[in-house]
């Protein structure tokens, strides 16, 4: 039996690409250049499966390609707001993602951002590297203590819970959260986490706010000028979710007028572009969407995407089907 043709839109770690080549008639993106709209449309016309990733725009136009051959999108990544899900449903295309395997690494990045921005680590590193450091002194580069403070989580899914675990059990932080679909009571108990009825309550109470909601229409600019105005003076915001959950202009204003003390960002509106004003701010830690970027996790993500596509072609229900 001939192997199904599977187009993988970007380079994957070697082990995952090798397995894809073994199982499928896999077409790899050797040069790792983002595929254009036209190339993605051609992929829809020529392959039974396409494995896109979070930086590909799988729009209704891409999914509208005719004649359509693609039956499944085996996304490499947990977030799928870059895929027009309604269009995929209309075209009867199965969509899968890669949850679980990136939970810890993404929570680690959120923790890193929180610690770095609170303790001025990025600024300190730049200070040393630019040879400005003149030596230890009691008032030099004082930051904010993290241990014992209140961490407010917007969204309490897998990554938020992993962050809560690290922050509570490792740093003695008090955890508050808001999620319309809260975790089971035993998980909340183990984290000694306190639910709040609204995002507003979390913002008013937290010393550090970390965003863990999905991207998309429902959460677009969830954190806007009015909500920044509710945050405690001296509080910090951490975003490892999706860039457009925060209104960038409102963030810049809140940082400039001192409403908040700093921000740790792994994701951006319109990334990979980053707003010039953010680039110039010392109290902002900026990462290039590193959430899941460990070798172990990226291999596991590739394997999980392959598992889903393989299951589909074997006539089984893919484990991580979202549509
Ligand atoms: C995802 O999987 O959605 C992440 O953003 C990639 O790190």
Boltz pocket constraint, residues with backbone or C-beta under 6 A from the ligand:
constraints:
  - pocket:
      binder: B
      contacts: [[A, 54], [A, 76], [A, 77], [A, 78], [A, 79], [A, 80], [A, 98], [A, 102], [A, 240], [A, 241], [A, 289], [A, 290], [A, 291], [A, 292], [A, 293]]
      max_distance: 6.0
